[in-house]
Amino acid sequence: MTGHAHSRRTVLTTGATVAGAALGTAALAACSGPGTDGTPPTSVPKGTRIARLDDLSVGSSKAVTTPDGRKAIISRPAKDEVAMFSAVCTHQGCTVKPEGEQLHCPCHNSLFDPYTGEVRGGPADEPLPRIDVEVRGNDIVTA
């Protein structure tokens, strides 16, 4: 015989470790793929309707789901102006919700400006990622 004899336990442990590492790598790749980190939708064609302008009064914000399934916040600062941001808090990934004149993270109380996405109060220290949208007629669409 050449080489080292391996016990069944060594072979099984090594196999489980390799399989676990492969699954972990696949899971991290899936979690960090396009669109999951608040970046603009990549699988949604430009001009895809997100909401109707009539569904959002001036000065308000609304939680929406993008056509590719991501949580977002859309805000209307003026009659013909809208802004959209990822609803994923930049602190630890909880879902931000419109609350009065701000966006609030219920997990750790971070506050964000609904029209710029900028941090108004921590612990978050990064703004919410912008998602490009525009007004076309009565529709709010991807830009």
C-alpha positions in Angstrom: 0.0 0.0 0.0 1.2 3.5 -0.7 0.1 6.7 0.9 -1.8 7.1 4.2 -4.7 5.0 5.3 -7.7 7.2 6.1 -10.4 6.3 8.5 -14.1 6.5 7.6 -14.5 9.4 10.0 -11.7 11.4 8.3 -13.2 10.8 4.9 -16.7 11.8 6.0 -15.5 14.8 8.0 -13.5 16.1 5.0 -16.4 15.5 2.6 -18.8 17.4 4.9 -16.4 20.3 5.2 -15.9 20.6 1.5 -19.7 20.3 0.9 -20.4 23.0 3.5 -17.8 25.3 2.0 -19.3 24.9 -1.4 -22.8 25.6 -0.1 -21.6 28.6 1.8 -19.9 30.0 -1.3 -23.0 29.4 -3.4 -25.2 31.1 -0.7 -22.9 34.1 -0.5 -22.8 34.4 -4.3 -26.6 34.3 -4.4 -26.9 36.9 -1.7 -24.5 39.3 -3.3 -25.7 39.0 -6.9 -27.2 41.9 -8.9 -30.2 43.6 -7.3 -30.0 42.2 -3.8 -27.8 45.0 -2.4 -30.1 47.8 -3.2 -28.7 48.5 -6.6 -31.1 49.4 -9.4 -33.1 46.5 -10.9 -31.0 44.7 -13.5 -33.7 42.3 -14.8 -36.4 45.0 -15.3 -36.4 46.8 -18.7 -36.4 50.6 -18.7 -39.9 52.0 -18.8 -41.4 49.2 -16.6 -44.2 50.6 -14.5 -43.6 50.6 -10.8 -46.7 52.6 -9.6 -49.3 55.1 -10.7 -48.5 58.7 -9.9 -52.1 59.1 -8.7 -51.5 56.5 -6.0 -48.9 58.7 -4.3 -49.9 62.2 -3.0 -47.4 65.0 -3.0 -45.3 64.9 0.2 -45.9 61.2 0.8 -43.9 57.9 0.6 -45.1 54.4 -0.1 -43.6 50.9 0.2 -43.6 49.1 -3.1 -42.2 45.9 -4.6 -40.2 46.2 -7.8 -41.2 43.9 -10.7 -38.1 41.8 -9.9 -39.3 41.3 -6.3 -37.2 43.8 -4.3 -38.6 45.9 -1.6 -38.4 49.7 -2.2 -39.7 53.0 -1.1 -41.1 55.5 -3.6 -41.6 59.2 -2.5 -43.2 62.2 -4.2 -41.6 65.5 -3.2 -43.4 67.6 -5.8 -46.2 67.3 -8.4 -44.1 65.9 -11.2 -41.2 64.6 -9.2 -40.6 61.1 -7.6 -37.7 59.4 -5.9 -37.2 55.7 -5.2 -34.8 53.9 -2.9 -34.1 50.4 -1.8 -36.1 49.6 1.4 -33.1 47.6 2.7 -31.5 49.5 5.6 -27.8 50.1 5.1 -27.1 49.3 8.8 -28.1 45.6 9.0 -30.5 44.9 6.2 -33.9 45.3 7.9 -36.8 46.7 5.9 -37.3 50.5 6.1 -40.9 51.8 6.2 -42.4 55.2 5.6 -43.3 56.9 8.8 -44.6 60.5 8.7 -42.0 62.7 7.0 -39.2 60.1 7.2 -38.2 56.6 6.5 -37.8 54.5 9.6 -35.9 51.3 10.2 -37.8 49.5 13.0 -34.9 47.2 13.9 -32.4 49.8 15.2 -34.3 53.1 14.7 -32.2 54.5 11.8 -34.0 57.4 10.0 -33.7 58.4 6.4 -34.8 61.3 4.3 -37.7 60.1 2.0 -36.6 62.3 -0.9 -32.8 61.9 -0.9 -32.3 58.6 1.0 -29.7 60.4 3.2 -29.3 59.3 6.8 -31.1 61.5 9.3 -30.2 59.4 12.4 -28.1 56.4 13.0 -26.8 53.8 13.6 -26.9 53.6 9.8 -24.1 55.7 8.3 -24.8 55.1 4.6 -27.7 56.5 2.6 -30.3 54.2 1.0 -29.3 53.2 -2.5 -31.3 55.1 -5.2 -33.3 53.3 -7.8 -33.7 55.4 -10.9 -37.3 56.1 -11.9 -39.1 58.8 -13.8 -42.7 60.1 -14.4 -44.2 59.2 -17.8 -47.8 60.5 -18.0 -49.5 59.0 -14.9 -47.0 56.2 -14.5 -43.8 56.0 -12.4 -41.4 53.8 -14.5 -37.9 52.5 -14.3 -35.4 54.8 -15.9 
